Amino acid sequence: MIITRQRRKPFPWRRLILPIIAIGLVVFAFVWEPSRNVITSGPAAPLWNTVGTTFDKVAVPFHFAAQNQKLTDANKQIVALNAKLADLQAQMVTRDKQITDLNSQIAQLQSQAASARSGASPAPVAASAAGAAAPAVGASPGAASDLTAGATPDMRRTAQDWTNMDPSNLAKVLPKLPTPYVARILALMSPDDVGPILDALPATYAAQLTQEHPELKR
């Protein structure tokens, strides 16, 4: 028995020529503007409209996906803006709380000063003046001018509060307080904390404060 090898038939490339030409003509008809106008508005307009409607129905899911992506991006932007708004509101609440605390301290100090003026008698004033004129034996020369002498726990607590406050906000309130009281509170604070406060105060008030109490220039 003789076995002969069969030859592989070559691929029929010639059969593809006509379909390629047809596809090229269709593409050319849609690309070339005069022919495209004839197709879309000429006798073939009903067929074109039907095909376009069908294509729009098929492409609806893709449009929906694009809209969902846009909505997702918009929601992300809204979340980011809400976070920024919350941060700004928290900062405003903190600043308002500091201002409220300062106003409360002013009211308390004014009440204390009024009660001290109404309840003070001439005798203690004369005694204090005599003590200032003749310091006690063994006292140091700077003891009479020491602003931290006799500081109460309330004064030390106020000094700690002023240390934690913003110097610019504090500088708006200090000129409303009695100068001796401000000097005593500043004397209880460290020089590193007093320096920014003096720089933030109005120039006239700062000059008056340091002239009356040079020890604040430490």
C-alpha atoms as an extended CHARMM CRD file, in Angstrom:
* protein
*
       218  EXT
         1         1  MET       CA              0.0000000000        0.0000000000        0.0000000000  PROA      1               0.0000000000
         2         2  ILE       CA              1.4230000000        3.3410000000       -1.0530000000  PROA      2               0.0000000000
         3         3  ILE       CA              0.7260000000        6.3870000000        1.1770000000  PROA      3               0.0000000000
         4         4  THR       CA              0.9590000000        9.7560000000       -0.4930000000  PROA      4               0.0000000000
         5         5  ARG       CA              1.2860000000       13.0010000000        1.4870000000  PROA      5               0.0000000000
         6         6  GLN       CA             -1.4670000000       15.4660000000        0.8000000000  PROA      6               0.0000000000
         7         7  ARG       CA             -0.4980000000       19.0450000000        0.2230000000  PROA      7               0.0000000000
         8         8  ARG       CA             -1.9010000000       21.7230000000        2.5050000000  PROA      8               0.0000000000
         9         9  LYS       CA             -4.1780000000       23.9940000000        0.6430000000  PROA      9               0.0000000000
        10        10  PRO       CA             -3.0690000000       27.6110000000        0.7070000000  PROA      10              0.0000000000
        11        11  PHE       CA             -5.2700000000       30.0670000000        2.5730000000  PROA      11              0.0000000000
        12        12  PRO       CA             -7.7550000000       31.6680000000        0.1810000000  PROA      12              0.0000000000
        13        13  TRP       CA             -6.6550000000       35.2470000000        0.5660000000  PROA      13              0.0000000000
        14        14  ARG       CA             -8.4820000000       36.2480000000       -2.5970000000  PROA      14              0.0000000000
        15        15  ARG       CA            -11.8120000000       35.5900000000       -0.9110000000  PROA      15              0.0000000000
        16        16  LEU       CA            -11.0840000000       38.3730000000        1.5880000000  PROA      16              0.0000000000
        17        17  ILE       CA            -10.4830000000       41.0160000000       -1.0120000000  PROA      17              0.0000000000
        18        18  LEU       CA            -14.1460000000       41.7530000000       -1.6960000000  PROA      18              0.0000000000
        19        19  PRO       CA            -15.2070000000       41.9490000000        1.9890000000  PROA      19              0.0000000000
        20        20  ILE       CA            -12.2550000000       44.2600000000        2.7250000000  PROA      20              0.0000000000
        21        21  ILE       CA            -13.1980000000       46.4840000000       -0.1970000000  PROA      21              0.0000000000
        22        22  ALA       CA            -16.8190000000       46.5590000000        0.9610000000  PROA      22              0.0000000000
        23        23  ILE       CA            -15.8450000000       47.5010000000        4.5120000000  PROA      23              0.0000000000
        24        24  GLY       CA            -13.5360000000       50.1950000000        3.1990000000  PROA      24              0.0000000000
        25        25  LEU       CA            -16.3100000000       51.6630000000        1.0530000000  PROA      25              0.0000000000
        26        26  VAL       CA            -18.7140000000       51.7310000000        3.9970000000  PROA      26              0.0000000000
        27        27  VAL       CA            -16.1300000000       53.4550000000        6.1920000000  PROA      27              0.0000000000
        28        28  PHE       CA            -15.3850000000       55.9280000000        3.4120000000  PROA      28              0.0000000000
        29        29  ALA       CA            -19.1180000000       56.6160000000        2.9990000000  PROA      29              0.0000000000
        30        30  PHE       CA            -19.4000000000       57.5690000000        6.6850000000  PROA      30              0.0000000000
        31        31  VAL       CA            -16.1440000000       59.5280000000        6.7470000000  PROA      31              0.0000000000
        32        32  TRP       CA            -16.7340000000       61.5340000000        3.5790000000  PROA      32              0.0000000000
        33        33  GLU       CA            -19.0320000000       64.4170000000        4.5570000000  PROA      33              0.0000000000
        34        34  PRO       CA            -21.2740000000       64.5690000000        1.3910000000  PROA      34              0.0000000000
        35        35  SER       CA            -21.9850000000       60.8590000000        1.5330000000  PROA      35              0.0000000000
        36        36  ARG       CA            -22.5590000000       61.0000000000        5.3040000000  PROA      36              0.0000000000
        37        37  ASN       CA            -25.1280000000       63.7740000000        4.7870000000  PROA      37              0.0000000000
        38        38  VAL       CA            -26.9210000000       61.7100000000        2.1800000000  PROA      38              0.0000000000
        39        39  ILE       CA            -27.0690000000       58.7190000000        4.5550000000  PROA      39              0.0000000000
        40        40  THR       CA            -28.2500000000       60.6630000000        7.5960000000  PROA      40              0.0000000000
        41        41  SER       CA            -30.7170000000       63.0050000000        5.8540000000  PROA      41              0.0000000000
        42        42  GLY       CA            -31.4040000000       61.3350000000        2.5140000000  PROA      42              0.0000000000
        43        43  PRO       CA            -33.4990000000       58.3210000000        1.5450000000  PROA      43              0.0000000000
        44        44  ALA       CA            -31.6130000000       56.1430000000        4.0340000000  PROA      44              0.0000000000
        45        45  ALA       CA            -32.4800000000       58.4580000000        6.9460000000  PROA      45              0.0000000000
        46        46  PRO       CA            -35.2000000000       56.1390000000        8.4550000000  PROA      46              0.0000000000
        47        47  LEU       CA            -32.7790000000       53.2140000000        8.4530000000  PROA      47              0.0000000000
        48        48  TRP       CA            -30.0730000000       55.4030000000        9.9660000000  PROA      48              0.0000000000
        49        49  ASN       CA            -32.4210000000       56.5890000000       12.7080000000  PROA      49              0.0000000000
        50        50  THR       CA            -33.4440000000       53.0080000000       13.4940000000  PROA      50              0.0000000000
        51        51  VAL       CA            -29.8370000000       51.8820000000       13.6900000000  PROA      51              0.0000000000
        52        52  GLY       CA            -28.9340000000       54.8920000000       15.8640000000  PROA      52              0.0000000000
        53        53  THR       CA            -31.8190000000       54.1910000000       18.2770000000  PROA      53              0.0000000000
        54        54  THR       CA            -30.7980000000       50.5570000000       18.5690000000  PROA      54              0.0000000000
        55        55  PHE       CA            -27.1820000000       51.5590000000       19.2210000000  PROA      55              0.0000000000
        56        56  ASP       CA            -28.2710000000       54.0070000000       21.9200000000  PROA      56              0.0000000000
        57        57  LYS       CA            -30.2520000000       51.2360000000       23.6470000000  PROA      57              0.0000000000
        58        58  VAL       CA            -27.2750000000       48.9130000000       23.5260000000  PROA      58              0.0000000000
        59        59  ALA       CA            -24.9360000000       51.6480000000       24.8700000000  PROA      59              0.0000000000
        60        60  VAL       CA            -27.2030000000       52.5720000000       27.7940000000  PROA      60              0.0000000000
        61        61  PRO       CA            -25.3260000000       50.3480000000       30.3190000000  PROA      61              0.0000000000
        62        62  PHE       CA            -22.0290000000       51.9960000000       29.3520000000  PROA      62              0.0000000000
        63        63  HSD       CA            -23.5360000000       55.4650000000       29.8620000000  PROA      63              0.0000000000
        64        64  PHE       CA            -24.8530000000       54.3290000000       33.2580000000  PROA      64              0.0000000000
        65        65  ALA       CA            -21.3970000000       53.1650000000       34.2970000000  PROA      65              0.0000000000
        66        66  ALA       CA            -19.9130000000       56.5300000000       33.2970000000  PROA      66              0.0000000000
        67        67  GLN       CA            -22.5880000000       58.3710000000       35.2780000000  PROA      67              0.0000000000
        68        68  ASN       CA            -21.8930000000       56.1910000000       38.3150000000  PROA      68              0.0000000000
        69        69  GLN       CA            -18.2030000000       57.0460000000       38.0710000000  PROA      69              0.0000000000
        70        70  LYS       CA            -19.0370000000       60.7580000000       37.9350000000  PROA      70              0.0000000000
        71        71  LEU       CA            -21.2980000000       60.4170000000       40.9710000000  PROA      71              0.0000000000
        72        72  THR       CA            -18.5490000000       58.5510000000       42.8560000000  PROA      72              0.0000000000
        73        73  ASP       CA            -16.0190000000       61.2980000000       42.1020000000  PROA      73              0.0000000000
        74        74  ALA       CA            -18.5020000000       63.9760000000       43.1610000000  PROA      74              0.0000000000
        75        75  ASN       CA            -19.1980000000       62.1420000000       46.4340000000  PROA      75              0.0000000000
        76        76  LYS       CA            -15.4620000000       61.9560000000       47.1550000000  PROA      76              0.0000000000
        77        77  GLN       CA            -15.1370000000       65.7050000000       46.6340000000  PROA      77              0.0000000000
        78        78  ILE       CA            -18.1270000000       66.3330000000       48.9240000000  PROA      78              0.0000000000
        79        79  VAL       CA            -16.5710000000       64.1900000000       51.6700000000  PROA      79              0.0000000000
        80        80  ALA       CA            -13.2540000000       66.0630000000       51.3830000000  PROA      80              0.0000000000
        81        81  LEU       CA            -15.0020000000       69.4570000000       51.5380000000  PROA      81              0.0000000000
        82        82  ASN       CA            -17.0610000000       68.3690000000       54.5530000000  PROA      82              0.0000000000
        83        83  ALA       CA            -13.8510000000       67.3140000000       56.3430000000  PROA      83              0.0000000000
        84        84  LYS       CA            -12.2740000000       70.7240000000       55.6640000000  PROA      84              0.0000000000
        85        85  LEU       CA            -15.4360000000       72.4520000000       56.8880000000  PROA      85              0.0000000000
        86        86  ALA       CA            -15.3990000000       70.3960000000       60.0970000000  PROA      86              0.0000000000
        87        87  ASP       CA            -11.7530000000       71.3620000000       60.7330000000  PROA      87              0.0000000000
        88        88  LEU       CA            -12.5200000000       75.0600000000       60.2570000000  PROA      88              0.0000000000
        89        89  GLN       CA            -15.5270000000       74.8380000000       62.5640000000  PROA      89              0.0000000000
        90        90  ALA       CA            -13.3940000000       73.1300000000       65.2380000000  PROA      90              0.0000000000
        91        91  GLN       CA            -10.8060000000       75.9050000000       64.9790000000  PROA      91              0.0000000000
        92        92  MET       CA            -13.5190000000       78.5500000000       65.3310000000  PROA      92              0.0000000000
        93        93  VAL       CA            -14.9610000000       76.7870000000       68.3880000000  PROA      93              0.0000000000
        94        94  THR       CA            -11.5170000000       76.6800000000       70.0220000000  PROA      94              0.0000000000
        95        95  ARG       CA            -10.9230000000       80.3720000000       69.3390000000  PROA      95              0.0000000000
        96        96  ASP       CA            -14.3650000000       81.3270000000       70.6340000000  PROA      96              0.0000000000
        97        97  LYS       CA            -13.6940000000       79.3240000000       73.8060000000  PROA      97              0.0000000000
        98        98  GLN       CA            -10.4150000000       81.1770000000       74.3830000000  PROA      98              0.0000000000
        99        99  ILE       CA            -12.1510000000       84.5410000000       73.9290000000  PROA      99              0.0000000000
       100       100  THR       CA            -14.9300000000       83.4800000000       76.3210000000  PROA      100             0.0000000000
       101       101  ASP       CA            -12.3790000000       82.4280000000       78.9340000000  PROA      101             0.0000000000
       102       102  LEU       CA            -10.5780000000       85.7520000000       78.6180000000  PROA      102             0.0000000000
       103       103  ASN       CA            -13.8250000000       87.6920000000       79.0030000000  PROA      103             0.0000000000
       104       104  SER       CA            -14.6870000000       85.6260000000       82.0710000000  PROA      104             0.0000000000
       105       105  GLN       CA            -11.3090000000       86.4250000000       83.6010000000  PROA      105             0.0000000000
       106       106  ILE       CA            -11.8220000000       90.1360000000       82.8770000000  PROA      106             0.0000000000
       107       107  ALA       CA            -15.2310000000       90.1210000000       84.5610000000  PROA      107             0.0000000000
       108       108  GLN       CA            -13.8560000000       88.2370000000       87.5560000000  PROA      108             0.0000000000
       109       109  LEU       CA            -10.8710000000       90.5470000000       87.9130000000  PROA      109             0.0000000000
       110       110  GLN       CA            -13.0150000000       93.6620000000       87.6130000000  PROA      110             0.0000000000
       111       111  SER       CA            -15.3330000000       92.3000000000       90.3030000000  PROA      111             0.0000000000
       112       112  GLN       CA            -12.3890000000       91.5370000000       92.5650000000  PROA      112             0.0000000000
       113       113  ALA       CA            -10.9260000000       95.0120000000       92.0240000000  PROA      113             0.0000000000
       114       114  ALA       CA            -14.2790000000       96.6790000000       92.7830000000  PROA      114             0.0000000000
       115       115  SER       CA            -14.7350000000       94.6790000000       95.9760000000  PROA      115             0.0000000000
       116       116  ALA       CA            -11.1530000000       95.3980000000       97.0160000000  PROA      116             0.0000000000
       117       117  ARG       CA            -11.6310000000       99.1650000000       96.5110000000  PROA      117             0.0000000000
       118       118  SER       CA            -14.9240000000       99.2100000000       98.4350000000  PROA      118             0.0000000000
       119       119  GLY       CA            -13.6530000000       97.0790000000      101.3430000000  PROA      119             0.0000000000
       120       120  ALA       CA            -10.2200000000       98.6790000000      101.7470000000  PROA      120             0.0000000000
       121       121  SER       CA             -9.6760000000      100.8830000000      104.8320000000  PROA      121             0.0000000000
       122       122  PRO       CA             -7.1360000000      103.7270000000      105.2420000000  PROA      122             0.0000000000
       123       123  ALA       CA             -5.3560000000      101.9590000000      108.0860000000  PROA      123             0.0000000000
       124       124  PRO       CA             -3.9930000000       99.0690000000      106.0490000000  PROA      124             0.0000000000
       125       125  VAL       CA             -2.9670000000      101.4980000000      103.3400000000  PROA      125             0.0000000000
       126       126  ALA       CA             -1.0200000000      103.6070000000      105.8380000000  PROA      126             0.0000000000
       127       127  ALA       CA              0.5720000000      100.4950000000      107.3100000000  PROA      127             0.0000000000
       128       128  SER       CA              1.6020000000       99.2550000000      103.8870000000  PROA      128             0.0000000000
       129       129  ALA       CA              3.0290000000      102.6710000000      103.0310000000  PROA      129             0.0000000000
       130       130  ALA       CA              5.0320000000      102.6830000000      106.2660000000  PROA      130             0.0000000000
       131       131  GLY       CA              6.2520000000       99.1840000000      105.5440000000  PROA      131             0.0000000000
       132       132  ALA       CA              7.2940000000      100.2160000000      102.0720000000  PROA      132             0.0000000000
       133       133  ALA       CA              9.1380000000      103.2730000000      103.4170000000  PROA      133             0.0000000000
       134       134  ALA       CA             10.9400000000      101.2930000000      106.1130000000  PROA      134             0.0000000000
       135       135  PRO       CA             11.6220000000       97.7220000000      105.0160000000  PROA      135             0.0000000000
       136       136  ALA       CA             12.0580000000       95.0870000000      107.6680000000  PROA      136             0.0000000000
       137       137  VAL       CA             15.4680000000       94.3780000000      109.0800000000  PROA      137             0.0000000000
       138       138  GLY       CA             17.2520000000       91.6820000000      107.1390000000  PROA      138             0.0000000000
       139       139  ALA       CA             15.0720000000       92.0860000000      104.0510000000  PROA      139             0.0000000000
       140       140  SER       CA             16.8330000000       92.2930000000      100.7120000000  PROA      140             0.0000000000
       141       141  PRO       CA             16.6480000000       95.6040000000       98.7860000000  PROA      141             0.0000000000
       142       142  GLY       CA             14.6630000000       94.0040000000       95.9510000000  PROA      142             0.0000000000
       143       143  ALA       CA             12.0860000000       92.3390000000       98.1590000000  PROA      143             0.0000000000
       144       144  ALA       CA              9.7800000000       95.3890000000       98.1020000000  PROA      144             0.0000000000
       145       145  SER       CA              9.7140000000       95.4160000000       94.2730000000  PROA      145             0.0000000000
       146       146  ASP       CA              9.3590000000       91.6410000000       93.8010000000  PROA      146             0.0000000000
       147       147  LEU       CA              6.1520000000       91.1960000000       91.7740000000  PROA      147             0.0000000000
       148       148  THR       CA              5.8970000000       87.5090000000       92.5880000000  PROA      148             0.0000000000
       149       149  ALA       CA              5.7450000000       88.1180000000       96.3600000000  PROA      149             0.0000000000
       150       150  GLY       CA              2.4100000000       87.2010000000       97.8590000000  PROA      150             0.0000000000
       151       151  ALA       CA              1.0840000000       85.6480000000       94.6450000000  PROA      151             0.0000000000
       152       152  THR       CA             -2.1660000000       83.7860000000       95.2710000000  PROA      152             0.0000000000
       153       153  PRO       CA             -3.0590000000       80.3870000000       93.7610000000  PROA      153             0.0000000000
       154       154  ASP       CA             -5.5570000000       82.1700000000       91.5100000000  PROA      154             0.0000000000
       155       155  MET       CA             -2.7780000000       84.3710000000       90.1240000000  PROA      155             0.0000000000
       156       156  ARG       CA             -0.5720000000       81.3700000000       89.4420000000  PROA      156             0.0000000000
       157       157  ARG       CA             -3.4600000000       79.5860000000       87.7460000000  PROA      157             0.0000000000
       158       158  THR       CA             -4.1360000000       82.6820000000       85.6290000000  PROA      158             0.0000000000
       159       159  ALA       CA             -0.4460000000       82.8190000000       84.6530000000  PROA      159             0.0000000000
       160       160  GLN       CA             -0.6570000000       79.1910000000       83.5220000000  PROA      160             0.0000000000
       161       161  ASP       CA             -3.7800000000       79.9820000000       81.4850000000  PROA      161             0.0000000000
       162       162  TRP       CA             -2.0670000000       82.9470000000       79.8150000000  PROA      162             0.0000000000
       163       163  THR       CA              0.8880000000       80.7120000000       78.9380000000  PROA      163             0.0000000000
       164       164  ASN       CA             -1.4200000000       78.3610000000       77.0280000000  PROA      164             0.0000000000
       165       165  MET       CA             -3.2170000000       81.1600000000       75.1320000000  PROA      165             0.0000000000
       166       166  ASP       CA             -2.3600000000       82.7270000000       71.8010000000  PROA      166             0.0000000000
       167       167  PRO       CA             -0.3170000000       85.9320000000       72.3920000000  PROA      167             0.0000000000
       168       168  SER       CA             -2.2600000000       87.8280000000       69.7070000000  PROA      168             0.0000000000
       169       169  ASN       CA             -5.6080000000       87.0590000000       71.3700000000  PROA      169             0.0000000000
       170       170  LEU       CA             -4.1810000000       87.7950000000       74.8150000000  PROA      170             0.0000000000
       171       171  ALA       CA             -2.8080000000       91.1580000000       73.6520000000  PROA      171             0.0000000000
       172       172  LYS       CA             -6.3580000000       92.3140000000       72.8290000000  PROA      172             0.0000000000
       173       173  VAL       CA             -7.4970000000       91.7440000000       76.4060000000  PROA      173             0.0000000000
       174       174  LEU       CA             -4.5820000000       92.7770000000       78.6420000000  PROA      174             0.0000000000
       175       175  PRO       CA             -4.9090000000       96.5610000000       78.0200000000  PROA      175             0.0000000000
       176       176  LYS       CA             -8.3950000000       96.3410000000       79.5980000000  PROA      176             0.0000000000
       177       177  LEU       CA             -6.9520000000       95.0390000000       82.8840000000  PROA      177             0.0000000000
       178       178  PRO       CA             -5.1690000000       97.0310000000       85.6300000000  PROA      178             0.0000000000
       179       179  THR       CA             -1.5070000000       97.4670000000       84.7900000000  PROA      179             0.0000000000
       180       180  PRO       CA             -0.1870000000       96.3270000000       88.2300000000  PROA      180             0.0000000000
       181       181  TYR       CA             -2.2230000000       93.1340000000       87.9990000000  PROA      181             0.0000000000
       182       182  VAL       CA             -0.9430000000       92.3890000000       84.4700000000  PROA      182             0.0000000000
       183       183  ALA       CA              2.6240000000       92.9890000000       85.6230000000  PROA      183             0.0000000000
       184       184  ARG       CA              2.2400000000       90.5650000000       88.5450000000  PROA      184             0.0000000000
       185       185  ILE       CA              0.7970000000       87.8350000000       86.3270000000  PROA      185             0.0000000000
       186       186  LEU       CA              3.5320000000       88.3030000000       83.7090000000  PROA      186             0.0000000000
       187       187  ALA       CA              6.1490000000       88.1450000000       86.4610000000  PROA      187             0.0000000000
       188       188  LEU       CA              4.8850000000       84.6540000000       87.3310000000  PROA      188             0.0000000000
       189       189  MET       CA              5.5130000000       83.4790000000       83.7610000000  PROA      189             0.0000000000
       190       190  SER       CA              8.7830000000       82.4740000000       82.1560000000  PROA      190             0.0000000000
       191       191  PRO       CA             10.6770000000       85.0580000000       80.0550000000  PROA      191             0.0000000000
       192       192  ASP       CA             10.2090000000       82.8780000000       76.9560000000  PROA      192             0.0000000000
       193       193  ASP       CA              6.4320000000       83.1920000000       77.3520000000  PROA      193             0.0000000000
       194       194  VAL       CA              6.4180000000       86.8680000000       78.3210000000  PROA      194             0.0000000000
       195       195  GLY       CA              8.4800000000       87.9910000000       75.3040000000  PROA      195             0.0000000000
       196       196  PRO       CA              5.9030000000       87.0750000000       72.5970000000  PROA      196             0.0000000000
       197       197  ILE       CA              3.1290000000       88.6700000000       74.6810000000  PROA      197             0.0000000000
       198       198  LEU       CA              5.0290000000       91.9670000000       75.0250000000  PROA      198             0.0000000000
       199       199  ASP       CA              5.7460000000       91.9270000000       71.2900000000  PROA      199             0.0000000000
       200       200  ALA       CA              2.0480000000       91.4140000000       70.5140000000  PROA      200             0.0000000000
       201       201  LEU       CA              0.8380000000       94.1760000000       72.8640000000  PROA      201             0.0000000000
       202       202  PRO       CA              0.2240000000       97.7040000000       71.5210000000  PROA      202             0.0000000000
       203       203  ALA       CA              3.4810000000       99.6470000000       71.5280000000  PROA      203             0.0000000000
       204       204  THR       CA              2.1980000000      102.3640000000       73.9000000000  PROA      204             0.0000000000
       205       205  TYR       CA              0.8480000000       99.9140000000       76.4520000000  PROA      205             0.0000000000
       206       206  ALA       CA              3.9610000000       97.7140000000       76.2800000000  PROA      206             0.0000000000
       207       207  ALA       CA              6.2000000000      100.7620000000       76.8170000000  PROA      207             0.0000000000
       208       208  GLN       CA              4.1320000000      101.8800000000       79.8230000000  PROA      208             0.0000000000
       209       209  LEU       CA              4.1910000000       98.3720000000       81.2820000000  PROA      209             0.0000000000
       210       210  THR       CA              7.9550000000       97.9520000000       80.9750000000  PROA      210             0.0000000000
       211       211  GLN       CA              8.6850000000      101.4920000000       82.2380000000  PROA      211             0.0000000000
       212       212  GLU       CA              6.6150000000      101.0020000000       85.3720000000  PROA      212             0.0000000000
       213       213  HSD       CA              7.9780000000       97.4860000000       85.8840000000  PROA      213             0.0000000000
       214       214  PRO       CA             11.4730000000       97.1980000000       84.3810000000  PROA      214             0.0000000000
       215       215  GLU       CA             11.8880000000       93.7090000000       85.8700000000  PROA      215             0.0000000000
       216       216  LEU       CA              9.6440000000       92.3890000000       83.0620000000  PROA      216             0.0000000000
       217       217  LYS       CA             12.5160000000       92.9860000000       80.6100000000  PROA      217             0.0000000000
       218       218  ARG       CA             14.3480000000       89.9180000000       81.8810000000  PROA      218             0.0000000000
